[in-house]
């Protein structure tokens, strides 16, 4: 088989992890909207406790069907590390998200992929290519354009400032989470990751339930169940994608979450877009396309097969 005939297959193989991560970000954005609605009704803690509990139950049949894969000692250590970080990250994120618009919250959180590029170099030994840096910088410029429109109004309340601060802190944890996600995907398969991620996170939240839990009504319970389904789907998509491409290739795709957040915020909460938001979104999409094209170059070089 010559190089010309092999090229289309190689291009498709390089595109599949990107498509999986796009699908994962879309379903995670839908989960954000649903859990924001539930958090407004019953509180952030109860929404997250039940979301992860439901998700652990939903992934259990998948885990059984996959032959009950048990984590190695190294994999369990990463599962636990990521569960601890995810618990704190999610609490801070949704604490902030119930206080500011979804698109704005997602935009602020976009500092995370930039930080994660350097964590990937430090913890995973990945080489940061100039094209990946350029993609991320364009994303940051887009976020700054959005922020100039949002913060320039001077109409922020104390609650909004607290929400913004919480999301910034969550973004730092999210950067670490993104790198651990890549490391985790190399040690375990998607079903194992989904099962143990949900179970360990639920157990962490359960440990403090006597002080923070509330009894949800039926509509809130259904919202949380929908959030659990969406979170499980997203985790499977992202785990599959991150096992098959470098973190720096996939990190710029995180920026598409803004587009989903803007749409869902408008549909579910009546949150409106303005011109700076649209301009920033265009820059973010350009950055994502540059990062995605980087995958074609990487797919031609030898890389260790994913451990799935």
N, C-alpha and C positions, 0 to 999 in steps of 0.2 A: 504494500500500500504506500503510495507516495504522499509527500507532505501536503499537497493541494487537496487530496481526497480526505485527509485526516483533519483538516482545519475546521470544517463545520461541526464535526463531533466535538473537537476540543473547545470551540466557542460555546457550544451548548453546555458542555460540562462546566466551563468557567462561569456561565450565567446562572446555573441552577442554585448555587449557594446564595447568590445575590437575590434571586427571586424568593428564595425561602426566607431570607432576612427581611425583605420588603413585606412579605405576608405576615411575618412575626411582628413587625413594628405596627402594621395596620391593625392586627387583632389586639395587640397590647394597648393601642390608642383607644380602641372601642372599649376595652376593659377599664381604662382610666376614666372614660366618660360615665360608664355604668357605676363604678365604685365611687366616683365623686357624688353622683346622685344618691347612692346609699349612705355615704358618709354624711351628707347634709341632713339625712333623716335620722340616723341612729348613732352617728359618731364614727370617727376614723378607726378607732381601735376595734370596735365590734365588726365593722365592715371587713377589715383585714383579717381578723381572727376567723370569721366564718368563710371568707373567700378562700383562704388557704386550707381550711378544714374540708370544705367541699371539694377543692381541687385534689387533695390527697385521696379522697374517696373516688373521684372520677378517674384518676390515673391508676388506681389499684387493679381493675380488670386488665388494663393494658400491660401492667407489670407482670401479672399472672400469665397472660397470653405470650409474653416475651420470654417465658421460662424463668421468671422470678430472679432476674440478674441481681447479684449481691455486689455491693461496692468493695473494691480492694481497700486496704488501709489508707493508701494515698488518696484514692477517690473519695472515701468517706470524710477525710480531713478537709478536702476542698468543698464537698457538699455542706459540711458544717460551717466552714468559714463563710461561704456564700450565703447560707441561711441567716447567719447572724448579721451580716452586712445588709442583706435584703430586708430584714425586719426593721432595722433602723432607717434604712433608705426609704422604704415604702411609707413608714409612719411620718417621716418628715415631708415627703413629697405630697401625700394626700392632706396633711395638715395645711400645707401651703395652697394646694389646689382648690380647696373649698373656700379660700379667701381671695383668690385672684382668678381671672379668666383662664380657660384651658390653654389657648394658644400662647398666651403670655407665659404661663408656667412652663410649658414645654420649651419655649424659646430660651428662657433663663437656664433651663437644665442642659442646654446644648453646650455649655462649657465642659460638660463631662467627657464627650469624645475627644476633645483637645487634650485634656489631662490624661485620658486613657492612652493616647498615642505614646506618651512618655512612660507611663506605667508598663505598656506592652514592651517597650525597649528595655526597661529596667528588669522586669520580672520574667519575660518570655524570651528575651534575647533577639527580638525582631529588629530588623534594620528599618529605620524610618526613611522612606523614599521621598524625594522632593515633591512628586506628584501627590502623594498622600497628604503631605503638609499643606500644599496649595489648596487641595480640596477642603481641608478642615479650616484653613484660614478664610476661605470664601464663606464657609458656613458661619464663622464667627462674625465676619463683616455683616452678613445678613441679620444675625441676631442683634448686633449693635444698631443697625438701622431700625429694627423693630423697637428696640429699647428706647431709642431717641424719640420715637413717636409716642410710646407709652408713658415713659417717665417724664417727658418734657411737659406734660400737662399739669404736673404738680398737684394732682387731685388724689394722692394716695392717703388712705386712712392708716391708723396704727395697725389695724388688722391686716391690711394689705402689705405693710412693711414687714410685719411678722411672717406673713405667708411667703413673701419674696425671700427673706432670710432663710427660712426653713428649706425652700427649694434649692437655694445655693448650697446649703450644707448637704442636702440630699444628693446634689450633683457630684460633689467630691466622692461620696460613697459609691455613687453610680459608676464613676470612672474606675474604681477598684473592682466593682462588680462586673464591668464589661471585660476586664482582663481575666478575672477569675472564670468568667463564662467560657472564654477561649481555652484556658487551662483545663477546666472541667470537661469540656467537650472532647479533649484529647485523651481523657482517662476513662470516660464512661459513655454509654449510648444514650440517645434522647429519652427513652422510656425510663431508664434508671434515674437519669437526672431529674425528670419531671416528678417521679414518685418521691424521691428522697428530698428534693428541694421543697416540695409542697409540705411533706410530712414534718420535716425538721422546722420549717418556718412556722407551721401551725402549732407545734409543741412549744416553741419559744413564746409565741403570743399567749398560748394557754397558760403558761406559767404565771402570768400576771393578771389573768382574767378575773379573779375575785375583786380586784380594785377598779377595773375599767370596763368590764363587760356590761352590756345592756341587752334587754330582750327586744328583738326587732319585730315589727309587724309583718304581715304577709307580703305586701308589695315590696318592702325593703328586702325581705328574705329572697324573693324571686329575683330582684336586681342583683343581689350578692351571688346567687347561684349562677346567673348569666355571666357575671364577672369571673367566676371560677372556671366556667367552660372556656371563656375567651382567654384567660390567663394560661390555662393548660395547653390550648392550641398554640398560643404564642411561644410558650416555652419549648414545645416540640419543634416548631419551625426554626427558632433561633438556635437551639442546640444542634440541629442537623446542619444548618448553614455554617455556624462557627466551627464545626468539626472539619469543614472542607475548604476553608479559605482563611488567610491571615486576618488578624484583628484589624490591621490598618486598612485593609481593603474594604471591610464591612462597616467599620465605624462611621464613615461619612453617610451611610444609608440611614443612620439614626436620625438624620435631619428631616427625613420624610415624615417623621412623627408630627412635625409642626403642621403639615398640610392636613393630616387626619384630625389633629386636635382642633384646628380652626374650623373645619367642616362640622365635626361633632359638637363643638362648643356652640356653634350657631344653631344647629338642629335641635339640640337638647336643652340648652340654657339661654338661647337668644343672644349669645355673645357676638358682637359685630366686629368685622375686620375694617381696618383703615388703610390708607395708602402706604405708610411706612411698613405695615405688616405684609402687604402684598409685595412690595419691593424687596423686603428682606427674604421673603419666601422664594422669590425668583433666584436670588443669589445662592440660597441654600440648595435649590435644585441643581444649579450649575455646578456647585461644589460636589454634589452627590454623583453627577454624571462623570466628572473627572475621576473621582475615586473608583467608580465602577469600571472605567476603561483600564485602570491600573491592573485589574484582575486578569486581563488577557495576556499581559506580559508575564505575570507570575505563574500562570497556568502552564507556560512552556518550560519552566525550570523544574528540576526534580524536587519533590517535597515528600516528606514522610507521610505515609498513608494514615488517615485518621483511624483512631482506635475505637471503632463502633461495632 
